[in-house]
């Protein structure tokens, strides 16, 4: 089959997905540019991780299409879906390393599972992938012996073991110290460029995200609030985007969860002054 020359590796066309009657993504259309780093941002519960699960085929949309390299994921049978997944790598939020395997065997796992390569070649590939994330010297350690930042880098080496075309990262910066965070951000950008990958990552960390992303998509209320380059997103006049980018406590996403009036909850007479320290 001839290679797909479409500029988008992943494309959503009027996609709707929900759990029961709860709609998570509502008639969403977007494109993930091939060879670029795309950031998914937005308030918690906005559908970012759900979108990664749809790309990987764990969930199927109720309507619309999700295309991976021109193929509709929902239309693939099990064999075709597994073939598509082998072209994807996934970095889970906290690494998800196998606790009973050492670093080397964690990275070797997909190679042993999905290929018939000889162990001598697997050895070389694993060491090359570990070297790419700066952890070749940690090959014999167990997951319990490495830091959280190191665990993410080992998981990244495992994610690129099969030389995928697409890498998906679920909050790769969560819980990392500034050094580990900067290292992880640099690796996402470096690996994307040197290996010719397409990368999608979920993040709430504005500074590092805007520094490495080519394309930013902000999801809110089941739809796309805005998308564009980091500079374009920063300049957005949309109230919700402005609140998110500037980390404001109140705005379209309200500080107070909807509830009864303060006077009613605290037994105050209508029109009485509010309690000190309690917002009206």
N, C-alpha and C positions, 0 to 999 in steps of 0.2 A: 504494500500500500504506500502511495506517495506521501511524504511528510506534509502535515498541515501547516500552511504558511500564514494562517490567520494570526493577526497581531495579539489576540487574546488567547491565553492558555485555558482560562476558566471564564465561563460566561453564564450569568443568570438571566433568564428571560421570563419576566412576569411571574416570578416564583412566589408561591404562598405555602407556608408550613406552620403547623401548630400542633399542640398536644391537646387532643379533644377539642373543646370549644375555645381554648386559649390560643390565639394567633400570635406567633413569634415573629415571623417574617410575612409581610403583607404586600403582595404584588411587586416584589423587588426585582429590578433589573440593574445589573452592573457587570463590568468586565474587569478581569485581572490581567494587566498587560504582561505579555511574554517577556521573560528576561529581566523583569523589574522586581523591586521590593515594595510590596503593598502592605500597608498597615490597616488593620481593622480596629476602630476605636469606638467609644461610646459608653454610656452608663451601664452598670451591671444589669444583666437580664435583657439586654438589647438584641440578642440573637447572634452574637459573634461566634461563640463556640458551636452553636447549632449550625452555623454556616459551614464551619470546618467539617462537621459530621455529615452534612449533606454532600459536600465535595467527595468525602471518602466513602460515601454510600451506606453509612450506618443508618441514616434516616432517608426517607423518600418524601419528596414534596407532594402536597395534596394537589397542586396544579402548577402549571408552568414547567420550565425546563432548566436543568443544570447541565451545562455542556463542559466536558473536559476534553480539550484538544478536538473539539467538534463532535464528540460522542455524548449522547444523552445518558447520563449515569443511571437514571431510573429505568432505562430501556435495556440495560445490559443483563445478561444471565450471570449466574454465579462465576463461571469460568472467565467470562469477559470482564466482570467486575474485579476479580482477583488480579487479572492481567493489568488492568488500569491502576490498581493499588500498588503494584510493583513499580510503577512509574512515579509514585508519590513517597515522600518521607514525612514522618510525623514526630515532632518533639512535644511530648506531653508536659503539662504545667510544672510538675516536679520531677521530671526525668523518667519516672516509671522504670527504673532499672530492675533486672531480676536479682533479688537479694541473695540468692544462693549461687550466683555465677560471678566470677571475677570480672574485672574490667575488660580483659581481652575477650572472654567468652560472651559477654554482653554484646560487644560490637560484632563478633563473629556470628551471632545467632541468625540474623537474616540471611547471611551468605550460606550458612549450612542448611537453613530451612528452604530457601528458594532456588538454590543452584546446586550443581553437581561438581563444583570446582574442587580440585585436590587441596588437601590441607596445607601444602607448601605454599600455594598461591593465596589461599585464605589468610595465612599468616602474614604475607607481604601486604595484602590489601588492608587488613586490620591495623597493622603498624603504620601504614600510610595515612589512614583516616585518623588515628589517634595523634599522629604527628601534626596533622592539619589543625587540630584543636589544642595542640600544645601539651598533650598528655601521654605521649608514647612511653615515658618513664613510669607511668602509673599502671601499666598493663596487668601487673600481678596483684593489685590491690582489690579488696572486696568493696562493694558499695557502702558498707558501714564504715569504711576507713577513709572515705573522701568527703569533702565539704559539699554544701548545696550547690555552689557555683561549679565545682568540678563535676558533680553528677550531671548537671545540665550539659556540660561540654562533652561528657562521655555519651550521653543520650544523643547529642547532635552527631557525634562520630558514627553511632549506630544508625541514625536516620539517613546518613549519606552513604552508607556501606554499599548499597546497590546502585549508586550513581543515579538517583532519581532526577526527574525533570522539575518536579514541584516539591518544595519543602513547606510544611505548615507548622507553625509554632503557636502553641497555646500559652499565652502569657509567659514568655521566656525570661522576663525581667522580675517576676514576682518574688519578693523575699530576698533579693540579692543585695549584698553590700555594694558601695559605689565602684570598687575595683572590679568585682565580678560582673556587675551590670555593664560597665564600660567594655569589658572584655567580650561579653556575650553580644553586645550590639555590634562591636567591630567584627566579630566572627560572622554574624548574619550577613553583613554587607560584603565582607571579603569573600566568603564562600559563594555567595550569589554571583559575584563578578568573575571570580577565577574559574568556577565550575560551570558557568553559563546557566545558572538555575533560574527558576521563578520562585519567589518567596512570598508567603502570606503570613503575617504574624499579628496576634492580638496583643494589645498593650494599653496600659493606662499611664505609662510613663512618658510624659509629653516631650521633655528635652531630648532624650536619646532617640525616641521614635521619629521626631521631626528631623533629627540629624542624619538618619540613615535611610528613611523611606523616600521612594520616588513618588509614590501615590498613596494618599490617605483617604479612607472611607470612614465616615462617622455614621453609625447606625443609631437610631432612636425611635422608640414607639413603633417598631416593626418596619420602619422605612429608612431610606437613606436621607439623613439630615443635610449632608454635604459631602462632596468628594473633590479631589484635586491634588495639586502639589501641596507640600507643607505650607508654603507661603500663601497660597490661595485659601487654604483652610484657616490659617491664622487671621486672614482679612475678612472672613465671612461675617456678614451682618445678621445672620440667622440668630435669634435670641438664645436658642438652646446650644448652638455651637459656640457662641460667645461665652456662655456660662461655663461650658465644659473646658474650653481652651484656657480660660482665665481662672479656672478652679474656684468659681463663686459659689457660696453656700446656698444662695437662693436665686430663683429665676424660674424658667419653665419647669425645671425639676425642683420641686418645692422642698424646703427644709422640714416643714411640718407635714406629717402624714394627715390626710383628711380625717376630721373628727368633729365631734359636737363642739359648739361654741364654748369658750373658756368659762363664761359666766354660768352656763348650764352645768358643766362638769364640777365647778367649785361652789355651786350654790349661791352665786352672787345675784343680786337684783339686776334686772335688765338696765343697761346704761351705767352700771356702777364701774368704778375704776378697776382695771385689771390688777391681779395680784402681782406684787413686786417679783420680777424675774420670770414671769409667765407671759409669753406673748399672747396677744389677743387673737 
